[in-house]
């Protein structure tokens, strides 16, 4: 069975630094690198971050210390007109436009005005039940990142999504989410609509915290396709994830790691993005199928690399084949050495020169 092509999301995020022109350069870079989609982030800063919110440690290290998280993020906000322009540019570059909504208004923008084909839910919103419900009500498929989450929290989020996909009433309690998750209708719609991403929400992620085995846990627990949203340095981990069965890869990239902003230093540069995608496509080809049989490219080497039964010395007609006068040598065009013992004790029906293949009519 042929393996489905890995869906590769080049995560531009907020690495445009609020510039539409820089965002276009990111789109073009992702398209040239061979990504399937380029993803941005859609938000109204005041609706997402309070004025009391602190920056994460990695944000403090990569941005100005005298600004709040709200002030930092406000500079990275894109307008509706910006979104429309970027989507049109994606169409020109033949790459899919995606974005992550962080608030209810942003869901409306992406769905009603942008007509996006799917929505990405970031790890930080996995407990934001109102947002999850709003997203599910759009009936669009979703990719759900699971960074910072326990298995129970992932199940709760899936319960909210299942409820939003299947119910029209306003939920009366959290128990209704669990009941919908456990229902046949809930499971069917989740299987049809939802994909999961294993993720470690640290920038950059230490290799010892990646835990690729958790992809298996998510797959076994929920029966859904699983991928990786990767925040490690370099390209090794996403390529390894594909080798382990990841169906989706999401990776941040930037035009220049030295640009100001919270995510640039933990992102790939354009050359690294291209190399990562090439590596993933090579791994996909190398995975092949589960059938163990000679590959087309190696069939021609069977006769060269394998051996046949030959005369170890000169053998006269009527002489008995023994361990002293027959042996196995290349090429493998004659009798397989698997029949060595079947030949012992039989008489030669003709003369053989040293190294001459034993006739196949003996077997």
Secondary structure, DSSP 4 states (H G I P E B T S, - for coil): -PPPPPEEEEEEETTTTT-HHHHHHHHHHHHHHT-SEEEEEE--HHHH--TTPPPPHHHHHHS-TTS-HHHHHHTT---HHHHHHHHHHHHHHT-EEEEEE-SHHHHHIIIIIT--SEEEE-GGGTT-HHHHHHHHHTT-EEEEE-TT--HHHHHHHHHHHHHHHH--SPP-SHHHHHHHHHSHHHHHHHHHHEEEEEE--SSSPPGGG--THHHHHHHHHH---EEEEE-SSSSHHHHHHHHTT-SEEEEEB-S-TTSSSSSGGGSB-HHHHHHHHHHHHHHHHHH--S--S--TTTGGGHHHHS-EEEESS-B-TTPBP-TTTEEEES--SSSBGGGHHHHTTPBPSS-B-TTPBPPGGG-
